Amino acid sequence: MGQPLLLSRIVVTWVEVIAVGFAGAALGGMASGPPQLIVYLATVLASVGALLYNVDRLIQQRMAERR
């Protein structure tokens, strides 16, 4: 059961990171100067947050299977 769970979590993570990237690119394209830097940093933070959230969910599910 571990492999399908891992594959689905990878797909979900990939979709979330791509969506955040496109949203950040769209918002960053509309801004210029310091606001553009803030949008860039927020996009990076959101991407890392999505990645860490999904890794945490995967670890929690694996730990629950072991109990």
PLY file of the C-alpha trace (Angstrom):
ply
format ascii 1.0
element vertex 67
property float x
property float y
property float z
element edge 66
property int vertex1
property int vertex2
end_header
0.00 0.00 0.00
2.98 2.31 0.46
3.76 2.77 -3.24
0.34 4.14 -4.38
0.31 6.46 -1.36
3.76 7.77 -2.26
2.85 8.21 -5.93
-0.35 10.12 -5.14
1.46 12.33 -2.64
4.14 13.10 -5.25
1.47 14.08 -7.79
-0.38 16.26 -5.27
2.87 17.98 -4.26
3.84 18.57 -7.88
0.43 20.09 -8.71
0.52 22.35 -5.64
4.06 23.60 -6.33
3.26 24.25 -10.00
0.05 26.12 -9.09
1.89 28.26 -6.55
4.62 28.95 -9.12
2.17 30.06 -11.79
0.27 32.25 -9.33
3.52 33.81 -8.14
4.67 34.42 -11.70
1.36 36.08 -12.57
1.40 38.29 -9.49
5.10 39.05 -9.87
4.56 40.04 -13.48
2.02 42.64 -12.45
4.30 44.14 -9.80
7.66 45.85 -10.12
10.38 46.89 -7.73
10.18 45.89 -4.07
6.65 44.42 -4.33
7.93 42.02 -6.99
10.62 40.81 -4.57
8.01 40.31 -1.86
5.84 38.29 -4.27
8.89 36.20 -5.23
9.75 35.50 -1.59
6.13 34.67 -0.77
6.03 32.28 -3.74
9.16 30.51 -2.56
7.79 30.31 0.98
4.48 28.90 -0.25
6.25 26.32 -2.44
8.45 25.15 0.42
5.40 25.10 2.69
3.48 22.90 0.25
6.45 20.56 -0.05
6.97 20.25 3.70
3.24 19.84 4.36
3.03 16.92 1.95
6.18 15.28 3.32
4.72 15.61 6.83
1.42 14.05 5.72
3.29 11.15 4.14
5.34 10.57 7.29
2.23 10.73 9.50
0.42 8.18 7.33
3.41 5.83 7.34
3.74 6.10 11.12
0.01 5.36 11.52
0.41 2.22 9.36
3.16 0.93 11.65
1.01 1.17 14.80
0 1
1 2
2 3
3 4
4 5
5 6
6 7
7 8
8 9
9 10
10 11
11 12
12 13
13 14
14 15
15 16
16 17
17 18
18 19
19 20
20 21
21 22
22 23
23 24
24 25
25 26
26 27
27 28
28 29
29 30
30 31
31 32
32 33
33 34
34 35
35 36
36 37
37 38
38 39
39 40
40 41
41 42
42 43
43 44
44 45
45 46
46 47
47 48
48 49
49 50
50 51
51 52
52 53
53 54
54 55
55 56
56 57
57 58
58 59
59 60
60 61
61 62
62 63
63 64
64 65
65 66
